[in-house]
Amino acid sequence: MAGTVSDALGAAVHDVVGLVEEERVRSLRAGAGQHRGQHLFLDSAPAPAGGESPAEGAFERLVEEGDERLSRAWLPLIATGLLGGVDVGTGVLAYFVVQHYTHNTLLAGLAFSVGFVALLLARSELFTENFLVPVVAVAAGHRGMWSLLRLWALTLGMNLVGGWVITWLIVTGRPDLKETAVEVSAHYFELGFTLHSFVLAVLAGTVITLMTRMQHATDNLGVQLVPAIVFGALLAGGQLFHSVLDSLFMFAGLHSGSSFGYLDWLGALGWSALGNLVGGVGLVTTIRVVRTQHRVREERADQAKPGPETL
């Protein structure tokens, strides 16, 4: 079994490295992204001659997309969150299937990454993916806190609704996975309200927000897939405490006859969401906003200027 696991992980790493190299070469041949290819995902990369730095470009992408997310109408916002719960549920299905047959958490975590690939390609969102993009837009003065709280609340709520439905479908369509669902969900229930579980939640928020930042460092979809696969595997395979993912695991357990109840799940949700916020907003987003504070001040000043209609 050890040889099988190492071979599988080695092949996965080889494929990821090959994908990055292929995309880098393609960008260089096209004559676009020569500087970006050298400094992917780095906030401190130097600016190309006569142009903006990668950090400046990433900041503008974050503000633009954050403004779009915060200004969504109610129905598209609800639909995006609902689809996020369903899409990540495909990763939960993959996790359960691999865990059922191999009893190996690392391989199951690697299989789960298909859920994050689905989120990226289908353009749906998880609650914790909104710890960076819209927060930067609010910091830049494009929207207010009410818009951010509305986005967080609706996205989380719809993620959970979609996740509840897809996990019911999983254990109903594959009743042989119920025992696995009970075992996996029991792990997160037993974490309880401890410093250990809170730190796991902080790490989960840090991991997924860093993934979001890395994906916004480039416009290349092939390169964006790399952090989706790597960090998705780390989140699930590392058994971090993620509010949405672990809610889906617990929902599957509840559908399968686990000993805990919905009040137990609700407590775990609140505790993990708090830790996710500390890790995502506190350790990743806030520090990066400070690093680009000159651009934040410029954006806030531009937003404060009276528009043509007020002159």
VMD Tcl script that draws the C-alpha trace (Angstrom):
set ca {
  {0.00 0.00 0.00}
  {2.83 2.43 0.84}
  {4.34 1.90 -2.61}
  {0.98 2.50 -4.27}
  {0.45 5.73 -2.34}
  {3.92 7.08 -3.09}
  {3.64 6.16 -6.78}
  {0.25 7.88 -7.06}
  {1.40 11.02 -5.30}
  {4.60 11.09 -7.34}
  {2.62 10.83 -10.57}
  {0.29 13.62 -9.45}
  {3.20 15.93 -8.62}
  {4.84 15.11 -11.97}
  {1.62 15.98 -13.82}
  {1.27 19.28 -11.97}
  {4.88 20.28 -12.66}
  {4.46 19.34 -16.31}
  {1.31 21.45 -16.57}
  {3.04 24.50 -15.13}
  {6.03 24.12 -17.45}
  {3.81 23.62 -20.49}
  {1.78 26.74 -19.75}
  {4.93 28.78 -19.04}
  {6.51 27.81 -22.36}
  {3.29 28.54 -24.23}
  {3.09 32.02 -22.70}
  {6.71 32.76 -23.57}
  {6.22 31.67 -27.18}
  {3.17 33.90 -27.49}
  {5.25 36.86 -26.32}
  {2.86 37.60 -23.47}
  {3.59 37.06 -19.84}
  {7.39 36.82 -19.98}
  {7.72 38.71 -16.72}
  {4.68 37.11 -15.15}
  {6.03 33.65 -15.87}
  {9.09 34.41 -13.76}
  {7.15 35.80 -10.82}
  {3.90 33.81 -10.64}
  {2.05 34.21 -7.35}
  {4.61 36.68 -5.85}
  {3.35 39.97 -4.42}
  {6.86 41.42 -4.38}
  {7.79 40.76 -8.01}
  {9.47 43.75 -9.73}
  {7.57 45.74 -12.30}
  {8.37 45.24 -15.96}
  {9.96 48.23 -17.68}
  {7.25 50.74 -18.53}
  {4.48 48.64 -17.01}
  {2.77 47.72 -13.76}
  {4.07 45.10 -11.37}
  {2.35 41.70 -11.10}
  {1.11 42.79 -7.66}
  {-0.48 45.92 -9.17}
  {-2.20 43.87 -11.85}
  {-3.42 41.32 -9.29}
  {-4.75 44.13 -7.08}
  {-6.77 45.57 -9.95}
  {-8.20 42.13 -10.79}
  {-9.17 41.59 -7.15}
  {-10.92 44.96 -6.89}
  {-12.73 44.55 -10.21}
  {-13.99 41.05 -9.45}
  {-14.77 41.94 -5.83}
  {-16.90 44.85 -6.98}
  {-18.76 42.51 -9.33}
  {-19.43 39.95 -6.58}
  {-20.63 42.56 -4.10}
  {-22.99 44.18 -6.62}
  {-24.76 40.97 -7.67}
  {-28.52 40.86 -7.53}
  {-30.12 38.51 -5.01}
  {-31.05 35.72 -7.44}
  {-27.61 35.33 -9.10}
  {-26.00 35.47 -5.66}
  {-28.25 32.71 -4.36}
  {-27.71 30.58 -7.47}
  {-23.90 30.95 -7.33}
  {-23.80 29.86 -3.68}
  {-26.16 26.95 -4.30}
  {-24.05 25.70 -7.19}
  {-20.93 26.04 -5.05}
  {-22.34 23.55 -2.55}
  {-23.33 21.13 -5.31}
  {-20.02 21.44 -7.17}
  {-17.83 20.82 -4.12}
  {-20.10 17.87 -3.38}
  {-18.57 16.11 -6.39}
  {-15.29 16.25 -4.51}
  {-16.96 14.76 -1.43}
  {-18.24 11.88 -3.59}
  {-14.72 11.28 -4.93}
  {-13.33 11.43 -1.38}
  {-15.79 8.84 -0.08}
  {-15.25 6.47 -3.01}
  {-11.45 6.51 -2.70}
  {-11.59 6.33 1.11}
  {-14.01 3.40 0.89}
  {-11.75 1.33 -1.35}
  {-8.27 2.37 -0.14}
  {-8.78 3.51 3.47}
  {-6.11 6.11 2.72}
  {-6.86 9.72 3.69}
  {-4.10 11.19 1.52}
  {-5.36 9.52 -1.64}
  {-8.94 10.45 -0.76}
  {-7.82 14.08 -0.27}
  {-6.16 14.06 -3.68}
  {-9.37 12.71 -5.21}
  {-11.36 15.45 -3.46}
  {-9.51 18.12 -5.44}
  {-11.89 17.41 -8.34}
  {-14.40 19.45 -6.32}
  {-12.15 22.53 -6.37}
  {-11.51 22.03 -10.08}
  {-15.29 22.03 -10.57}
  {-15.60 25.26 -8.54}
  {-12.97 26.96 -10.70}
  {-14.17 25.83 -14.11}
  {-17.90 26.19 -13.34}
  {-17.36 29.65 -11.77}
  {-19.26 28.82 -8.61}
  {-18.07 29.92 -5.15}
  {-17.64 28.77 -1.58}
  {-18.18 31.01 1.44}
  {-14.47 30.94 2.30}
  {-13.47 31.94 -1.25}
  {-14.93 35.34 -0.43}
  {-12.38 36.14 2.28}
  {-10.06 37.91 -0.18}
  {-11.65 39.27 -3.36}
  {-14.66 41.18 -1.95}
  {-12.76 42.23 1.19}
  {-10.15 43.97 -0.98}
  {-12.96 45.74 -2.87}
  {-14.46 46.95 0.43}
  {-11.03 48.09 1.66}
  {-10.61 50.02 -1.60}
  {-13.87 51.86 -0.94}
  {-15.89 50.35 -3.77}
  {-18.61 48.88 -1.52}
  {-19.70 48.94 2.10}
  {-19.76 46.35 4.88}
  {-23.44 45.59 4.32}
  {-22.66 44.29 0.83}
  {-19.90 42.09 2.23}
  {-22.07 40.66 5.02}
  {-24.89 39.99 2.54}
  {-22.46 38.14 0.26}
  {-21.04 36.06 3.11}
  {-24.41 35.15 4.62}
  {-26.11 34.16 1.37}
  {-23.11 32.29 -0.01}
  {-22.66 30.27 3.20}
  {-26.38 29.54 3.49}
  {-26.70 28.40 -0.13}
  {-23.47 26.37 0.05}
  {-25.02 24.46 2.94}
  {-28.36 23.94 1.20}
  {-26.68 22.65 -1.95}
  {-24.32 20.53 0.13}
  {-27.16 18.98 2.14}
  {-28.93 17.96 -1.06}
  {-25.87 16.55 -2.85}
  {-24.76 14.51 0.19}
  {-28.25 13.01 0.48}
  {-28.01 12.04 -3.18}
  {-24.55 10.53 -2.61}
  {-25.50 8.21 0.25}
  {-28.86 7.36 -1.32}
  {-27.33 6.50 -4.69}
  {-24.34 4.74 -3.11}
  {-25.57 3.21 0.17}
  {-22.33 1.23 0.37}
  {-20.61 4.54 1.23}
  {-22.71 5.13 4.36}
  {-20.26 3.42 6.68}
  {-17.43 5.54 5.28}
  {-19.55 8.68 5.66}
  {-20.21 7.88 9.31}
  {-16.52 7.29 10.00}
  {-15.37 10.48 8.24}
  {-18.04 12.67 9.83}
  {-17.26 11.31 13.31}
  {-13.73 12.71 13.06}
  {-14.99 16.29 12.65}
  {-17.67 15.91 15.31}
  {-15.07 14.66 17.78}
  {-12.81 17.67 17.22}
  {-15.05 19.64 19.59}
  {-14.45 23.20 20.80}
  {-10.75 23.10 21.57}
  {-7.64 25.08 20.71}
  {-6.61 22.20 18.48}
  {-9.80 22.35 16.39}
  {-9.70 26.16 16.23}
  {-6.13 26.11 14.91}
  {-7.18 23.56 12.27}
  {-9.94 25.99 11.26}
  {-7.47 28.89 11.09}
  {-5.20 26.79 8.86}
  {-8.15 25.90 6.62}
  {-9.06 29.57 6.18}
  {-5.43 30.42 5.45}
  {-5.07 27.64 2.88}
  {-8.18 28.43 0.86}
  {-7.61 32.20 0.90}
  {-4.02 31.72 -0.23}
  {-5.34 29.50 -3.01}
  {-7.66 32.30 -4.09}
  {-4.78 34.80 -4.06}
  {-2.59 32.53 -6.19}
  {-5.35 31.99 -8.74}
  {-5.78 35.76 -9.11}
  {-2.07 36.22 -9.77}
  {-2.55 35.00 -13.34}
  {-5.17 35.00 -16.09}
  {-3.99 31.60 -17.33}
  {-6.66 29.00 -16.58}
  {-4.21 26.12 -16.83}
  {-2.00 27.65 -14.14}
  {-5.05 28.45 -11.98}
  {-5.82 24.73 -11.90}
  {-2.57 24.00 -10.08}
  {-3.47 25.63 -6.72}
  {-7.00 24.24 -7.02}
  {-5.60 20.69 -7.13}
  {-2.77 21.16 -4.63}
  {-4.67 23.12 -2.00}
  {-7.84 21.06 -2.42}
  {-5.82 17.93 -1.67}
  {-4.13 19.66 1.28}
  {-7.44 20.81 2.75}
  {-9.16 17.42 2.62}
  {-6.14 15.13 2.92}
  {-4.76 17.17 5.81}
  {-8.16 16.96 7.57}
  {-8.28 20.71 8.21}
  {-11.43 22.17 9.77}
  {-13.28 23.89 6.93}
  {-16.78 25.21 7.60}
  {-18.38 24.19 4.30}
  {-16.44 21.04 3.40}
  {-16.73 19.53 6.84}
  {-20.40 20.45 6.99}
  {-20.87 18.31 3.89}
  {-18.98 15.46 5.54}
  {-21.22 15.80 8.62}
  {-24.38 16.05 6.49}
  {-23.42 12.77 4.83}
  {-22.96 11.25 8.28}
  {-26.33 12.57 9.43}
  {-27.99 11.08 6.35}
  {-26.28 7.78 7.17}
  {-27.26 7.48 10.83}
  {-24.40 9.11 12.73}
  {-24.80 9.45 16.50}
  {-24.52 13.27 16.58}
  {-27.36 15.61 15.65}
  {-27.95 18.87 13.80}
  {-27.29 20.99 16.90}
  {-23.85 19.36 17.15}
  {-23.25 20.18 13.48}
  {-24.38 23.78 14.02}
  {-21.88 24.25 16.85}
  {-19.08 22.83 14.69}
  {-20.11 25.15 11.85}
  {-19.91 28.27 14.01}
  {-16.56 27.29 15.55}
  {-14.95 26.39 12.22}
  {-16.34 29.48 10.44}
  {-14.83 31.72 13.13}
  {-11.43 30.07 12.73}
  {-11.70 30.24 8.94}
  {-12.33 34.00 9.18}
  {-9.31 34.51 11.43}
  {-7.06 32.56 9.06}
  {-8.43 33.89 5.77}
  {-9.12 37.53 6.56}
  {-6.64 37.96 9.42}
  {-3.56 36.07 8.24}
  {-3.86 36.41 4.46}
  {-6.08 39.27 3.31}
  {-5.24 41.91 5.93}
  {-1.49 41.52 5.49}
  {-1.78 41.72 1.72}
  {-3.94 44.84 1.93}
  {-1.24 46.42 4.09}
  {1.40 45.50 1.49}
  {-0.57 47.35 -1.21}
  {-1.78 50.19 1.03}
  {-0.68 52.84 -1.47}
  {-3.04 51.35 -4.07}
  {-5.81 51.06 -1.47}
  {-5.43 54.76 -0.63}
  {-5.46 55.68 -4.32}
  {-8.62 53.66 -4.93}
  {-10.38 55.14 -1.90}
  {-9.42 58.64 -3.05}
  {-10.78 57.94 -6.54}
  {-14.04 56.63 -5.08}
  {-14.36 59.75 -2.90}
  {-14.12 62.10 -5.91}
  {-17.48 63.51 -7.04}
  {-18.78 61.99 -10.23}
  {-19.67 64.04 -13.32}
  {-23.34 64.02 -12.37}
  {-22.59 65.74 -9.05}
  {-20.47 68.55 -10.55}
}
mol new
graphics top color blue
foreach p $ca { graphics top sphere $p radius 0.5 }
foreach p [lrange $ca 0 end-1] q [lrange $ca 1 end] { graphics top cylinder $p $q radius 0.2 }
display resetview
